[in-house]
Amino acid sequence: MAKGIPTTVFLVETTPQLTAVFACLAGLDISNAIVFVERNISFGWAAMDPLLVAARERFPTVRFIELKIQRPLPKEIAPRKMWKGFLQKWQAARYVHQQWDECCRSNFQMSLEAFGAQVQEVFFTSLLDYVLVFLAASKEKARVFYPHGFDHPRRQQIENYSYLVRRRSVKTAIQTLWQQKKHFGNAGLLIGFLGRVMPSFTTVSLPFTGVNRVLTFRSDIDFVPNEVMRVPALKQTFGWLLDLQPWSDILRGRRRKNTGDSLLLLLGEYNSHPIWEKNRNYGPAHLRLLQAVSQVTGLKRISIKAHVRSDGSAADWLAGFLKNQEKEWNIEVLPMVLSGLPVESLTLTGEFAAACSLGSCSLPPGLGFGMPHYVSLAASILFDHGWQDAFWVKFADAAQVLIEEGICRDVDKNPAFAACGTCIWDTVKDNHSEI
């Protein structure tokens, strides 16, 4: 093992994920690790920059390395020339690999593969391109999956990553190849096998190994066939987060001005996939959702939270649309410095009586709210039918899962349906009665 190289690696691309890593570092007593933060995926740097500065002070033995991976713009491929699409994706993956390699040589004086051989465990939560390349370069190492949001992985996430959360087996290999096909087309099946024996193909072949451990921030889960570890220290993590600038003054100010009379609308990841510009029902679907929730709750003050991977333009457009449709509503777009925060932390302002969304699968499981969260299947279906292009998840399907698991209430059918699960608010409010 190379001297001085930590053996634990965290892969992060958003502020909520970085905050989850803080909970892991503190709760699992990890004092020597490397945290790679991919800067070019998330737009939430108004929140990320000061958080990174504070993180280096809070965890002096942990090394935080910022990645700035550039990605070529994809070109439109004719249906009969799908091999060009595969070649384009392969070249893009190799370009990501090249930048990873440059990062490792700059920081550790070794190649990506040499660095990957030193790693003992990798923590990740999203199978994005830079994550796939790193996992391929650190084959056979322990893989630890930590969920979106401060809860446990939802069944939907486990189903999406089912080929990863199973132990090594023939079924795992088959499902890995299927994912390889989804990423790279039919040719992906070939390079999935070649990647096992030819180094030049390993940069684009998905790892054949399953996840070794799954983390939960709440309670044990019974639908993951792996070792499950509970991460404590959430109270300390949020306490530290809320004492930092630039959030503490803003959160205190919002608590003084508002007293539980607002509705929080959470938007999905629209800027990475700019369907909000193409979707003819983007505005009407959200209007349908808000009208139903407003009728049930009586709330007329609405705060729109942009997704952490959004630049805020979708939220701004929607605010203008809604103001023209419902004159009596008081609508605001949360500042980007707040939109970049973990959504659970907004509950500590005490201003929100309820929350709602179209059912994006990016929403944290359980949402961490001490309040009801509403979805509308009718509005989600309307939104889905407005798409001109395929997308990696259907909002109606996600909304259905949230309702079935008792995480959200279907405002169209029974507003008094099952309450949200255990909330982080209950674990931290005693220590933060005055923010």
Residue, then its C-alpha position, 0 to 999 in steps of 0.5 A: m500500500a502506498k504510504g499516506i494514501p487513505t483507503t476509504v473514498f467517498l464520491v459526491e456531487t451535491t451538497p446534500q450528498l456531502t452533508a450525508v458524508f459528514a454524517c458518515l465521517a462522524g457517525l462511523d468514526i472515519s478519520n482518514a478518508i478522501v472525498f472526491v467532489e464532482r463540481n460540474i454536475s451540480f449547480g448548487w455552488a452557492a451552498m457548496d463552496p462555504l460548506l467545503v471551506a468549513a468541512r476542511e476545518r471540521f475534518p482536518t484529517v480528511r482530504f477533500i478533492e474537487l473534480k472538474i470533469q468536462r464532458p463533450l456535448p452529445k451529438e444527435i445520432a440517426p436511428r440507423k447509425m446506433w453504432k456511432g452512438f455507442l462510439q460516442k458514449w465510449q469516447a466520452a467514458r474514456y475522456v472521463h477516465q483520462q480526467w480521473d487519471e490526471c487527477c490521481r497523478s496530480n494528487f497522488q503521483m499514480s495512475l487511476e488504476a494504481f490508485g484504485a488498487q490501493v482503495q479498500e472501500v468506496f462510498f457512492t450514491s449515484l451511478l453517474d459516469y464518473v462513478l462508473v469509471f472509478l468503480a471500474a478502476s477499483k474492481e473487487k473493492a468493498r462498495v458501500f451504497y448510501p441513499h439519497g436523503f437522510d433515510h434508508p434506501r427506498r425500494q425503488q432505488i433498490e430495484n433500480y440498483s438491484y444488480l448492485v445490491r446482490r452478492r456476487s453471482v451469475k444473476t448479478a453478472i447478467q443484470t450488470l450486462w443488462q445495465q451495460k446494454k442500457h448505457f452503451g447499446n447492444a455493443g455494451l454486451l460485448i465490451g462488458f465481457l471484454g472489460r474482464v480481460m482487456p484493460s483498454f475496455t475496463t473504463v467503460s465496463l460496469p463493475f461485476t461485483g455487488v454492493n457489500r454494505v448499504l447504509t441507513f440513516r434511520s432504522d434497519i431495512d428488511f429488503v436489502p440482501n446485504e449488510v446494513m449499517r445504521v449511521p448515527a450522529l445526525k443531530q450533531t451533523f445538522g447542529w454543525l450545518l446550521d451554525l455555518q454561514p451563509w445559512s444561519d442568518i438566513l434560516r433565523g430570519r425566515r423563522r422570525k418572518n414565517t410561522g407555519d403558513s407556507l407550502l413547499l414545492l420541490l422541483g425535480e432535476y429539470n436542467s440536466h434534462p431540459i424537459w421543462e422547456k420542451n414539456r408542454n404540460y410543465g406549467p399546467a401539471h404543477l398548477r394542477l398539483l398546487q391547486a389540489v394541495s392548496q384546496v386541501t391545506g388552505l395554504k396560499r403562500i408557496s415557496i419553490k425549491a429548485h433541485v440541487r442540480s438545477d441552475g434555478s431557471a426552471a423554478d423562475w419560469l414556473a413562478g412567473f407562470l403560476k403568478n399569472q394563473e393564480k393571482e391570490w397566491n403568494i409565490e417565491v423562489l427560494p434563494m439558491v443558497l437555500s436550494g442547495l441545502p439538504v431539503e430536511s434542514l429547511t424544516l428547522t425554519g418552522e415556516f412550512a406546514a406541508a410540502c408537495s411534488l410531482g413525485s420525483c425519485s430524487l426526493p429523499p425517502g421519508l423527506g425528513f419533514g415533520m409535515p405531510h408531503y403530497v403528490s398527485l398522480a393525476a398531475s404526474i400523469l399529465f406531466d409525463h404525457g407532455w414529454q417529447d423525449a424519453f427520460w430515465v424515470k417516469f414521475a407517475d411511476a415514482a409518485q405511485v411508489l411514494i404513495e404505496e410505501g406510505i411516504c407521501r399522500d395522494v391528494d387526489k384520493n384521500p388527503a388523510f392517507a397514511a402519515c409520513g414516516t419517522c422524521i428527522w425533525d423529531t431527532v433534532k428539534d429539541n436541540h434547535s428550538e431557537i435557530 
